Amino acid sequence: MIAPATPTNPKPKLLDQLRAEIRRMHYSYHTEKTYVGWVKDYVLFHHKTHPREMGAEQVRTFLTHLAVDRHVAASTQNQALCAIVFLYKHVLEQELGDIGAFAWAKKPKRLPVVLTPEEVTQLLTQLTGVKRLIAELLYGAGMRLTEALRLRIQDVDFEQRIITVRDGKGARDRSVVFPERLAPILAIQIKNAERTHQRDLKAGFGTVSLPYALERKYPNANRDIRWQWVFPSRNLSIDPRSGRKQRHHLYQNILQKALAQATREAGIRKRVTAHALRHSYATHLLEAGTDLRTIQELLGHSDVRTTQIYTHVAKIGALRTYSPLDELNLPPVQPKVERDLPPSPNGGYSETSRARAEDGEALDEKTNPPARHAPHHRWQALQQAATLAFNTLLSRMTRG
C-alpha cells in the first residue's frame, strides 16, 4: 500500500504565523514575546480550542476572567486585548466583531513618584561606573530606561550636543537634552564600546541586530561601528530572531537592582524605579519654569494631557502650599519611644501591655508599677494646659 504523500511545505503553526506577522510589521522582540504569551493563555483558557473556532464571546469571557479572577491591572488587560485583536486581524484575517461589555480592570489614578534634587544627589552618589552613567542619563535627559540602553554610537552627537532617541514609544524619533557634565564620561564609554567591538571582530563575531530590513539592504552594516551599542553587554548571547551569536546591550534588571540597593543605602523612603528619575526630570523642569509643551516634546508624549500629571506634583512643591495645621499655636508633642512588649504567659502579648505601650508607659511591671506613674502624668497634663492658656492670653494681648 502506497503511503499518501506528505506536503513538502506544511502550513506553519499558529504561533509561528503570529511571530512572522509581528516581525513583518517591525514590532519589537519584547512585544513579540508578550503577544505570543497572551495568545497562549487565551488558547489554554478555552481548553486548547483553536482561535479560528472562537469569536467575540470567548474573547469577552477571557478578558472578564483576567479582571475578576486574576485581578490584573488595567494596562495588563488592555495588553491582552491588543494581542488577541492582532491575532484575529493580521494572522487569522477574521472579523472579530463587537466584543460587547465585559469587566474592565480598574485603572487607579496614581501620581508619579518624584525625588527632590537632594534625594537625586544622594541616590546617584551611591551608584558607580556604567550604572551611574545610565542613571544620570535618565535624570539628565528624561529618557526611558529602554531608550538609554538602546542608544547606538551614532545617536550621540558630541559636536551639536544632541542625543537622538530612535524608535521610541509609538515608533517616534526625538532629540533630548545632552547633559554637559556627561560629555567626557560618555566619550570614555563609547571608546570602551569601540574596543569591545574590535575584540569581537578579531574573535570572528562583532555583528549587532539592526532595525527593520537594514541588514538585507546593507549586508555589512551590522559590523559597522556606528551601529554598535553605547552600553554593550559583558557577554555574547544568541539572538532569538537571527540565531547568531553576538553582543546585545545591557539588560534592564542590571540598573533596576542597582537602583534598589542605592535607594536603601541612601535611606530614601520612596519607591524608586528607573522611571522615577524620568518623573523627577520633568517635575524639576516644570518647577524651574519650562513650559509644558517643551517638556512634552522632550519626553516624547503624544498627548499633552499625559504631561499635565506633573503639574499636580509640582504645584505643592513649587507654590509652597502650607498645611493649616502649621498655623495653629500648639505646644509640641513629644513622641514616645517604642519599647519591647513583655510577653504574656501564653507566649503572646497581653492587652494590658499593648494599651500601656500605646500610652507610653514603662512596661516593666516589677520595677515600675503603672500606679506610680499616674501623678506624674496628671502633673504633666496640668503643665501643658497652663502653657496653652498662657500662649492664648499672650496672643490676644499682642493683637490688642
C-alpha positions in Angstrom: 0.0 0.0 0.0 1.4 3.4 -1.0 1.5 5.9 1.8 0.0 9.3 1.0 2.5 11.9 0.0 3.2 14.4 2.7 3.2 18.1 1.8 6.6 19.5 1.1 5.7 22.9 2.7 3.4 22.2 5.7 1.5 25.2 6.9 3.3 26.8 9.8 1.8 26.6 13.3 -0.4 29.3 14.6 2.3 30.8 16.9 4.9 30.7 14.2 2.4 32.6 11.9 1.9 35.1 14.7 5.7 35.6 15.2 6.2 36.0 11.4 3.5 38.7 11.2 4.8 40.6 14.2 8.3 40.7 12.6 6.9 41.7 9.2 5.2 44.7 10.9 8.5 45.6 12.7 7.3 45.2 16.2 9.9 44.8 18.9 11.0 41.4 20.3 9.6 42.4 23.6 6.2 42.9 22.0 6.6 39.6 20.2 7.1 37.7 23.4 4.2 39.5 25.1 1.7 38.8 22.3 2.7 35.2 21.9 2.3 34.7 25.7 -1.2 36.2 25.7 -2.3 34.1 22.7 -1.1 31.0 24.5 -3.0 32.0 27.7 -6.1 32.6 25.6 -6.0 29.2 23.9 -5.2 27.3 27.1 -8.0 29.1 29.0 -10.5 27.7 26.4 -9.1 24.2 26.7 -6.8 24.4 23.6 -9.6 25.3 21.2 -8.3 26.9 18.0 -8.9 30.6 17.9 -10.5 30.3 14.4 -13.3 28.3 16.1 -13.9 31.0 18.7 -15.1 34.6 18.5 -16.2 37.7 20.4 -17.9 35.7 23.1 -14.8 33.7 24.1 -12.7 36.9 24.0 -15.1 38.6 26.3 -15.1 35.7 28.7 -11.3 35.6 28.8 -11.0 39.3 29.4 -13.5 39.1 32.2 -11.6 36.2 33.7 -8.4 38.4 33.8 -10.1 41.2 35.7 -12.3 39.2 38.1 -10.3 36.0 38.8 -6.7 37.0 38.2 -7.1 40.7 39.3 -4.7 42.0 36.6 -4.0 45.7 36.2 -5.9 47.7 33.6 -2.8 48.0 31.4 -2.3 44.3 31.5 -5.8 43.5 30.5 -5.6 46.0 27.6 -2.3 44.4 26.6 -4.1 41.0 26.3 -6.9 42.6 24.3 -4.4 44.1 21.8 -2.6 40.7 21.4 -5.9 38.9 20.7 -7.2 41.6 18.3 -3.8 41.5 16.4 -4.2 37.7 16.1 -7.6 37.8 14.6 -7.0 40.9 12.4 -3.5 40.2 11.0 -2.9 36.5 11.3 -6.3 34.8 11.0 -7.8 37.6 8.9 -11.0 37.0 10.6 -13.5 39.6 11.7 -13.8 39.5 15.5 -17.0 41.7 15.7 -18.3 43.5 18.7 -16.8 42.1 21.9 -19.5 43.8 23.9 -19.5 44.7 27.5 -17.0 42.9 29.8 -15.5 43.6 33.2 -12.7 46.1 32.8 -9.9 46.1 35.3 -10.0 49.4 37.3 -7.2 51.8 36.4 -6.1 53.7 39.5 -5.1 57.3 39.2 -1.7 57.5 40.8 0.7 60.4 41.0 4.2 59.7 39.8 7.0 59.2 42.4 9.2 62.3 42.3 12.5 62.7 44.1 13.8 66.1 45.4 17.1 67.3 44.0 18.7 66.4 47.3 17.4 62.9 47.1 18.6 62.5 43.5 22.0 63.6 44.6 22.0 61.1 47.4 20.8 58.3 45.1 23.3 58.9 42.3 26.2 59.2 44.8 25.5 55.5 45.8 26.0 54.4 42.2 29.3 53.8 40.3 30.6 53.1 36.8 28.2 52.4 33.9 25.2 52.1 36.2 25.7 55.6 37.5 26.1 56.9 33.9 22.9 55.4 32.8 21.0 56.7 35.8 22.4 60.2 35.2 21.2 59.9 31.6 17.7 59.1 32.8 17.6 62.1 35.1 19.6 64.5 32.9 17.9 63.8 29.6 14.5 62.4 30.7 15.0 59.1 28.9 13.2 55.9 29.4 15.4 53.0 30.6 15.0 51.1 27.4 15.8 54.2 25.3 19.1 54.7 27.1 20.1 51.1 26.8 19.3 51.0 23.1 21.5 54.0 22.3 23.8 53.4 19.4 27.1 55.2 18.9 25.8 57.2 16.0 23.0 58.5 18.2 25.3 60.6 20.4 26.4 63.8 18.6 29.2 65.5 20.6 29.5 68.4 18.1 25.9 69.6 18.3 25.4 68.3 21.8 22.3 66.2 20.8 21.2 62.7 21.8 18.8 61.1 19.4 16.3 58.6 20.6 15.5 56.2 17.8 12.2 54.3 17.5 10.9 55.4 20.9 7.5 54.7 22.3 5.0 55.0 19.5 7.8 54.3 16.9 8.8 58.0 17.1 12.3 59.5 17.0 13.1 62.6 19.1 16.1 64.6 20.3 16.7 65.0 24.1 18.9 67.2 26.2 22.6 66.4 26.2 23.9 67.0 29.8 27.2 68.8 29.5 28.7 67.1 32.5 28.2 63.7 30.9 30.1 64.6 27.7 33.6 63.4 28.9 32.1 60.3 30.6 30.1 59.4 27.5 33.2 59.8 25.3 35.1 57.3 27.5 32.1 54.8 27.5 32.0 55.0 23.7 35.8 54.4 23.5 35.3 51.3 25.7 32.4 50.1 23.4 34.7 50.5 20.4 37.4 48.4 22.0 34.9 45.7 22.8 33.7 45.7 19.2 37.3 45.4 17.9 37.9 42.4 20.1 34.7 40.8 18.9 35.7 41.3 15.3 39.1 39.6 15.9 37.3 36.7 17.5 35.0 36.2 14.5 31.9 37.9 15.9 31.2 41.7 16.0 27.7 41.7 14.5 24.7 43.5 16.0 21.0 43.4 15.4 19.7 46.1 13.1 16.2 47.6 12.9 13.8 46.6 10.2 15.3 45.4 6.9 18.5 47.3 7.0 20.6 44.1 7.3 19.3 42.9 3.9 19.8 46.4 2.3 23.2 46.9 3.8 24.8 43.5 4.4 27.9 44.8 6.2 26.1 47.4 8.4 25.8 45.0 11.3 29.6 45.2 11.8 29.8 49.0 11.3 31.0 50.8 14.5 28.2 53.4 14.1 25.5 50.7 14.8 27.1 49.3 17.9 25.6 49.8 21.3 26.8 52.5 23.6 26.2 50.2 26.6 27.2 46.7 25.3 26.6 43.6 27.4 29.6 42.0 29.1 28.8 38.6 27.4 27.9 37.4 23.9 24.5 35.8 23.5 22.3 34.1 20.8 20.0 36.5 19.0 16.5 34.9 19.3 15.5 36.0 15.8 18.6 35.6 13.7 20.2 32.8 15.7 23.6 34.4 15.5 26.0 34.7 18.5 26.5 38.4 19.0 26.6 41.1 21.7 23.4 42.6 22.9 23.0 45.8 25.0 22.9 45.7 28.8 19.7 44.3 30.3 17.2 46.4 32.3 17.5 44.4 35.5 21.1 45.4 36.0 20.2 49.0 36.7 16.9 48.1 38.4 18.8 46.0 41.0 21.4 48.7 41.4 18.8 51.4 42.0 17.0 49.3 44.6 20.3 48.8 46.5 21.2 52.5 46.2 17.8 53.6 47.5 18.3 51.5 50.6 21.8 52.8 51.2 20.8 56.4 50.7 17.9 56.0 53.2 15.3 57.2 50.8 11.8 56.1 51.9 10.2 56.2 48.4 9.6 53.5 45.8 12.4 54.5 43.5 12.5 53.0 40.0 14.3 53.9 36.8 11.1 55.8 35.7 11.1 57.8 38.9 14.3 59.6 37.6 12.4 60.5 34.4 9.4 61.8 36.5 11.9 63.8 38.6 13.4 65.3 35.5 10.0 66.5 34.2 8.9 67.9 37.5 12.1 69.8 38.2 12.0 71.3 34.7 8.4 72.4 35.3 9.3 73.9 38.7 12.2 75.8 37.0 9.8 77.5 34.6 10.0 75.3 31.5 6.7 75.4 29.6 4.5 72.3 29.4 4.8 72.0 25.6 8.6 71.9 25.7 8.5 69.2 28.3 6.0 67.2 26.3 8.4 67.3 23.3 11.4 66.3 25.4 9.6 63.4 27.0 8.1 62.2 23.7 4.4 62.3 24.9 1.9 62.2 22.1 -0.7 64.0 24.2 -0.1 67.0 26.5 -2.6 65.6 29.0 0.0 62.9 29.8 2.5 65.6 30.6 0.0 67.6 32.7 0.2 65.0 35.5 3.5 66.6 36.6 1.6 69.8 37.3 -0.1 68.1 40.2 3.2 67.2 41.8 4.9 70.5 41.0 2.1 72.7 42.5 2.7 71.6 46.0 6.5 71.8 45.9 6.9 75.0 43.8 4.0 77.1 45.2 4.7 76.0 48.8 1.2 75.3 49.8 1.2 75.0 53.6 -1.0 73.0 55.8 -3.4 74.9 58.1 -2.2 72.8 61.0 1.1 74.7 60.8 -0.7 78.0 61.6 -2.0 76.8 64.9 -0.2 77.8 68.1 0.0 74.3 69.6 2.6 73.0 72.1 5.0 70.5 70.5 4.1 66.8 71.0 6.9 64.7 72.5 6.8 61.3 70.7 7.0 58.3 72.8 9.9 55.9 72.2 8.6 52.4 71.4 9.8 49.7 73.7 9.7 45.9 73.5 6.5 44.4 74.9 6.8 41.9 77.7 5.4 38.5 76.6 2.4 37.1 78.3 2.3 33.6 79.8 0.8 32.2 76.7 3.7 33.4 74.6 2.0 36.4 73.0 1.5 40.0 74.2 -1.2 40.9 76.7 -3.8 43.5 76.0 -2.7 45.4 79.1 0.9 45.6 77.7 -0.4 46.8 74.4 -2.5 49.5 76.0 0.3 50.8 78.1 2.7 50.7 75.2 0.3 53.0 73.3 0.2 55.4 76.3 4.0 55.4 76.5 4.1 53.9 80.0 7.0 51.9 81.2 6.4 48.2 80.7 8.5 46.7 83.4 5.7 46.0 85.8 8.0 44.7 88.5 10.1 47.8 88.9 7.7 50.4 87.5 4.1 49.7 88.6 1.6 51.7 86.5 0.0 53.3 89.6 3.2 55.2 90.5 3.2 57.0 87.2 -0.3 58.4 87.5 0.6 61.5 89.5 3.4 62.3 87.1 1.1 62.1 84.1 -1.5 64.4 85.8 1.2 67.0 86.6 2.4 66.8 83.0 -1.1 67.4 81.7 -1.6 70.4 84.0 1.6 71.9 82.8 0.5 71.5 79.1 -2.9 73.1 79.9 -1.3 76.1 81.7 1.2 76.6 78.8 -1.7 76.5 76.3 -3.7 79.1 78.3 -0.7 81.4 78.7 0.1 81.3 74.9 -3.6 82.1 74.1 -3.7 85.0 76.5 -0.4 86.4 75.2 -1.6 86.1 71.6 -4.8 88.1 72.4 -2.8 90.8 74.2 -0.5 91.1 71.2 -3.4 91.5 68.8 -5.0 94.2 71.0 
